[in-house]
Amino acid sequence: DPVLADNGTAARITDLLDKAGIGWEIFSDVVPNPPIEKVQVGLAAFRASGADVLIGLGGGSPQDTCKAISVIATNPDFEDVLSLEGLSPTTRPGVPIIGVPTTAGTASETTINYVITDTSKQRKFVCVDPHDIPVLAIVDPDLMDGMPRSLKVATGLDALTHAIEGYITPGAWELSDALCLRSIQMIAANLRAAADGDADAVE
C-alpha cells in the first residue's frame, strides 16, 4: 500500500533486489478491501513491467490484490475478476508470488483464499483457488513489530479468532487441533507483551 512504499518498508526489499542485480517496479495503488478496479489497474501495471514474479508486501489487502493479479495474468479469461468468485475455475498456476506480510491474522500469504470488493453492488466476494498460493512466504517479525499498538492488537486478535475457528470447526482433526491449540496458547501468552513492544517478554 502507499504507506509501505513511502515509509521505507518497501525499500528494505528493493535494496536487496538492487544488490542482487534484479530489476523491479513498485505498484502501490492498493486500498483496503481491494475493489475489482484496483485489481485491473494492478494487472495492467504488472503486464507493462514485464516482470516474472510478484512480491506481495503488506497486510491482507495487498496480499489479496497480488493473488488476483497473479491468477488473472496467466488466466486472462477472468479479467472481469467477478468470474473468479467462489471456487475459481482457473486452469493454469498464477505468476509466482513471494508473500511478505506486515500484519498477523489473515494469513493470506499461505492460503488459497482472497477477498475482492464489487463496488457496483457494495459487496465483498471470496475467491478460492489453489493456483494463487504464494510459492514462498517470508514472515519477518521485525516488519510486524513496527505496527502501531492498535493494529498489533487488532491483528493479533484476528489471528486468535482464526485459531479458535479452526479448533471448533466441524472439519477439524487431530493435526489441525494441535496446531490451533498451540496457536491459541502462544497468542494468549504473548499478545500483550508484543503489543506493548516488550520483546524480551515474548516467548
C-alpha positions as a Markdown table, in Angstrom:
| # | Residue | x | y | z |
|---|---|---|---|---|
| 1 | Asp | 0.0 | 0.0 | 0.0 |
| 2 | Pro | 1.1 | 3.6 | -0.3 |
| 3 | Val | 2.2 | 3.9 | 3.3 |
| 4 | Leu | 4.7 | 1.0 | 3.0 |
| 5 | Ala | 6.0 | 2.5 | -0.2 |
| 6 | Asp | 6.6 | 5.8 | 1.4 |
| 7 | Asn | 7.9 | 4.9 | 4.9 |
| 8 | Gly | 10.9 | 2.9 | 3.8 |
| 9 | Thr | 9.5 | -0.6 | 4.3 |
| 10 | Ala | 9.4 | -1.4 | 0.6 |
| 11 | Ala | 13.0 | -0.2 | 0.3 |
| 12 | Arg | 14.1 | -2.9 | 2.6 |
| 13 | Ile | 13.1 | -5.3 | -0.2 |
| 14 | Thr | 14.2 | -3.2 | -3.2 |
| 15 | Asp | 17.6 | -2.6 | -1.7 |
| 16 | Leu | 18.2 | -6.3 | -1.5 |
| 17 | Leu | 17.0 | -6.7 | -5.1 |
| 18 | Asp | 19.4 | -4.0 | -6.2 |
| 19 | Lys | 22.3 | -5.7 | -4.5 |
| 20 | Ala | 21.3 | -8.9 | -6.4 |
| 21 | Gly | 21.1 | -7.1 | -9.7 |
| 22 | Ile | 17.3 | -7.8 | -10.0 |
| 23 | Gly | 15.1 | -5.2 | -11.7 |
| 24 | Trp | 11.9 | -4.2 | -10.0 |
| 25 | Glu | 8.9 | -1.9 | -10.1 |
| 26 | Ile | 6.6 | -0.9 | -7.3 |
| 27 | Phe | 2.8 | -0.9 | -7.7 |
| 28 | Ser | 1.3 | 0.8 | -4.6 |
| 29 | Asp | -2.1 | 1.8 | -5.7 |
| 30 | Val | -3.7 | -0.6 | -3.3 |
| 31 | Val | -6.6 | 0.2 | -0.9 |
| 32 | Pro | -8.3 | -1.7 | 2.0 |
| 33 | Asn | -10.9 | -4.2 | 0.8 |
| 34 | Pro | -9.4 | -4.2 | -2.7 |
| 35 | Pro | -12.0 | -3.4 | -5.4 |
| 36 | Ile | -12.2 | -5.0 | -8.8 |
| 37 | Glu | -11.0 | -1.8 | -10.4 |
| 38 | Lys | -7.7 | -1.7 | -8.4 |
| 39 | Val | -7.0 | -5.3 | -9.4 |
| 40 | Gln | -7.4 | -4.4 | -13.0 |
| 41 | Val | -5.1 | -1.4 | -12.7 |
| 42 | Gly | -2.5 | -3.6 | -11.0 |
| 43 | Leu | -2.8 | -6.2 | -13.7 |
| 44 | Ala | -2.1 | -3.6 | -16.3 |
| 45 | Ala | 0.9 | -2.4 | -14.4 |
| 46 | Phe | 2.2 | -5.9 | -14.0 |
| 47 | Arg | 1.9 | -6.6 | -17.7 |
| 48 | Ala | 3.6 | -3.4 | -18.6 |
| 49 | Ser | 6.5 | -4.1 | -16.3 |
| 50 | Gly | 7.5 | -7.4 | -17.9 |
| 51 | Ala | 8.1 | -8.9 | -14.5 |
| 52 | Asp | 8.3 | -12.6 | -13.9 |
| 53 | Val | 7.5 | -12.7 | -10.2 |
| 54 | Leu | 5.2 | -10.8 | -7.8 |
| 55 | Ile | 6.1 | -9.8 | -4.3 |
| 56 | Gly | 3.1 | -9.1 | -2.1 |
| 57 | Leu | 4.2 | -6.8 | 0.7 |
| 58 | Gly | 1.7 | -5.7 | 3.4 |
| 59 | Gly | -1.4 | -6.9 | 5.1 |
| 60 | Gly | -4.4 | -8.8 | 3.7 |
| 61 | Ser | -5.4 | -6.2 | 1.1 |
| 62 | Pro | -2.0 | -6.1 | -0.7 |
| 63 | Gln | -1.7 | -9.9 | -0.5 |
| 64 | Asp | -5.2 | -10.4 | -1.9 |
| 65 | Thr | -4.6 | -7.8 | -4.7 |
| 66 | Cys | -1.4 | -9.6 | -5.6 |
| 67 | Lys | -3.1 | -13.0 | -5.7 |
| 68 | Ala | -5.8 | -11.8 | -8.0 |
| 69 | Ile | -3.3 | -10.2 | -10.3 |
| 70 | Ser | -1.3 | -13.4 | -10.3 |
| 71 | Val | -4.1 | -15.7 | -11.4 |
| 72 | Ile | -5.6 | -13.4 | -14.0 |
| 73 | Ala | -2.1 | -12.8 | -15.6 |
| 74 | Thr | -2.0 | -16.4 | -16.5 |
| 75 | Asn | -5.7 | -17.0 | -16.9 |
| 76 | Pro | -6.8 | -13.9 | -19.0 |
| 77 | Asp | -10.3 | -15.2 | -19.5 |
| 78 | Phe | -11.0 | -13.9 | -16.0 |
| 79 | Glu | -10.1 | -10.3 | -16.4 |
| 80 | Asp | -13.6 | -9.2 | -15.3 |
| 81 | Val | -12.5 | -10.5 | -11.8 |
| 82 | Leu | -16.1 | -11.3 | -10.9 |
| 83 | Ser | -15.9 | -14.7 | -12.6 |
| 84 | Leu | -13.3 | -15.7 | -10.1 |
| 85 | Glu | -15.9 | -15.7 | -7.3 |
| 86 | Gly | -16.2 | -18.9 | -5.3 |
| 87 | Leu | -14.2 | -22.0 | -6.3 |
| 88 | Ser | -12.4 | -20.3 | -9.2 |
| 89 | Pro | -12.3 | -22.4 | -12.4 |
| 90 | Thr | -8.9 | -21.3 | -13.5 |
| 91 | Thr | -6.7 | -23.9 | -15.3 |
| 92 | Arg | -3.2 | -22.5 | -15.0 |
| 93 | Pro | -1.0 | -21.7 | -12.0 |
| 94 | Gly | -0.7 | -18.0 | -11.3 |
| 95 | Val | 2.5 | -15.9 | -11.6 |
| 96 | Pro | 4.9 | -17.0 | -8.8 |
| 97 | Ile | 4.2 | -14.9 | -5.6 |
| 98 | Ile | 6.5 | -14.2 | -2.7 |
| 99 | Gly | 4.3 | -13.2 | 0.2 |
| 100 | Val | 5.8 | -10.8 | 2.7 |
| 101 | Pro | 3.2 | -10.0 | 5.4 |
| 102 | Thr | 3.4 | -7.0 | 7.6 |
| 103 | Thr | 0.4 | -7.9 | 9.8 |
| 104 | Ala | -0.8 | -11.0 | 11.5 |
| 105 | Gly | -4.2 | -12.5 | 11.3 |
| 106 | Thr | -5.3 | -13.0 | 7.7 |
| 107 | Ala | -2.5 | -15.5 | 6.7 |
| 108 | Ser | -3.3 | -14.6 | 3.1 |
| 109 | Glu | 0.3 | -15.3 | 2.2 |
| 110 | Thr | -0.3 | -19.0 | 2.9 |
| 111 | Thr | -3.9 | -19.7 | 1.8 |
| 112 | Ile | -5.9 | -20.4 | -1.3 |
| 113 | Asn | -8.4 | -17.7 | -0.5 |
| 114 | Tyr | -8.6 | -14.0 | -1.3 |
| 115 | Val | -11.3 | -11.3 | -1.0 |
| 116 | Ile | -12.3 | -8.7 | -3.5 |
| 117 | Thr | -14.9 | -5.9 | -3.4 |
| 118 | Asp | -17.6 | -5.5 | -6.0 |
| 119 | Thr | -18.2 | -1.7 | -5.6 |
| 120 | Ser | -21.1 | -1.7 | -8.1 |
| 121 | Lys | -23.1 | -3.9 | -5.7 |
| 122 | Gln | -21.3 | -2.8 | -2.5 |
| 123 | Arg | -20.4 | -6.3 | -1.5 |
| 124 | Lys | -17.3 | -8.4 | -0.9 |
| 125 | Phe | -16.8 | -11.8 | -2.6 |
| 126 | Val | -14.4 | -14.6 | -1.8 |
| 127 | Cys | -12.3 | -16.4 | -4.4 |
| 128 | Val | -10.9 | -19.9 | -3.6 |
| 129 | Asp | -8.1 | -21.0 | -6.0 |
| 130 | Pro | -5.2 | -23.4 | -5.4 |
| 131 | His | -3.5 | -21.6 | -8.3 |
| 132 | Asp | -3.0 | -18.4 | -6.2 |
| 133 | Ile | -0.9 | -19.8 | -3.3 |
| 134 | Pro | 2.4 | -17.9 | -2.9 |
| 135 | Val | 5.4 | -20.1 | -3.6 |
| 136 | Leu | 7.2 | -18.6 | -0.6 |
| 137 | Ala | 6.1 | -16.7 | 2.5 |
| 138 | Ile | 8.7 | -14.6 | 4.3 |
| 139 | Val | 7.3 | -13.8 | 7.8 |
| 140 | Asp | 9.7 | -11.3 | 9.3 |
| 141 | Pro | 8.7 | -10.3 | 12.9 |
| 142 | Asp | 10.7 | -7.1 | 12.5 |
| 143 | Leu | 8.2 | -5.9 | 9.9 |
| 144 | Met | 5.3 | -6.6 | 12.2 |
| 145 | Asp | 6.9 | -5.0 | 15.2 |
| 146 | Gly | 6.7 | -1.6 | 13.5 |
| 147 | Met | 2.9 | -1.7 | 13.5 |
| 148 | Pro | 1.0 | 0.8 | 15.7 |
| 149 | Arg | -0.2 | -0.8 | 19.0 |
| 150 | Ser | -3.8 | -0.7 | 17.9 |
| 151 | Leu | -3.0 | -2.6 | 14.8 |
| 152 | Lys | -0.9 | -5.2 | 16.7 |
| 153 | Val | -3.8 | -5.8 | 19.0 |
| 154 | Ala | -6.4 | -6.0 | 16.2 |
| 155 | Thr | -4.4 | -8.3 | 14.0 |
| 156 | Gly | -3.3 | -10.4 | 17.0 |
| 157 | Leu | -7.0 | -10.9 | 17.9 |
| 158 | Asp | -7.7 | -11.7 | 14.3 |
| 159 | Ala | -5.1 | -14.5 | 14.4 |
| 160 | Leu | -6.6 | -15.7 | 17.7 |
| 161 | Thr | -10.1 | -15.7 | 16.2 |
| 162 | His | -8.9 | -17.8 | 13.2 |
| 163 | Ala | -7.2 | -20.3 | 15.6 |
| 164 | Ile | -10.4 | -20.7 | 17.7 |
| 165 | Glu | -12.4 | -21.1 | 14.5 |
| 166 | Gly | -10.0 | -23.7 | 13.2 |
| 167 | Tyr | -10.3 | -25.6 | 16.5 |
| 168 | Ile | -14.1 | -25.6 | 16.7 |
| 169 | Thr | -15.0 | -26.1 | 13.1 |
| 170 | Pro | -16.7 | -29.5 | 12.2 |
| 171 | Gly | -13.9 | -30.1 | 9.8 |
| 172 | Ala | -11.2 | -30.1 | 12.5 |
| 173 | Trp | -9.0 | -33.2 | 13.0 |
| 174 | Glu | -6.1 | -34.2 | 15.2 |
| 175 | Leu | -3.3 | -32.2 | 13.3 |
| 176 | Ser | -5.4 | -29.1 | 13.0 |
| 177 | Asp | -6.4 | -29.3 | 16.6 |
| 178 | Ala | -2.8 | -29.5 | 17.7 |
| 179 | Leu | -1.8 | -26.5 | 15.6 |
| 180 | Cys | -4.8 | -24.4 | 16.6 |
| 181 | Leu | -4.4 | -25.1 | 20.3 |
| 182 | Arg | -0.7 | -24.2 | 20.1 |
| 183 | Ser | -1.5 | -21.0 | 18.3 |
| 184 | Ile | -4.1 | -20.1 | 20.9 |
| 185 | Gln | -1.6 | -20.7 | 23.7 |
| 186 | Met | 1.1 | -18.7 | 22.0 |
| 187 | Ile | -1.2 | -15.7 | 21.3 |
| 188 | Ala | -2.6 | -15.7 | 24.8 |
| 189 | Ala | 0.9 | -15.8 | 26.3 |
| 190 | Asn | 2.5 | -13.2 | 24.1 |
| 191 | Leu | -0.1 | -10.7 | 22.6 |
| 192 | Arg | 0.0 | -8.2 | 25.5 |
| 193 | Ala | 3.8 | -8.1 | 25.6 |
| 194 | Ala | 4.1 | -7.9 | 21.8 |
| 195 | Ala | 1.5 | -5.1 | 21.6 |
| 196 | Asp | 3.4 | -3.1 | 24.3 |
| 197 | Gly | 6.7 | -3.6 | 22.5 |
| 198 | Asp | 8.3 | -5.7 | 25.2 |
| 199 | Ala | 10.3 | -8.0 | 23.0 |
| 200 | Asp | 12.1 | -9.6 | 26.0 |
| 201 | Ala | 8.8 | -10.8 | 27.4 |
| 202 | Val | 7.7 | -12.5 | 24.2 |
| 203 | Glu | 8.3 | -16.3 | 24.1 |
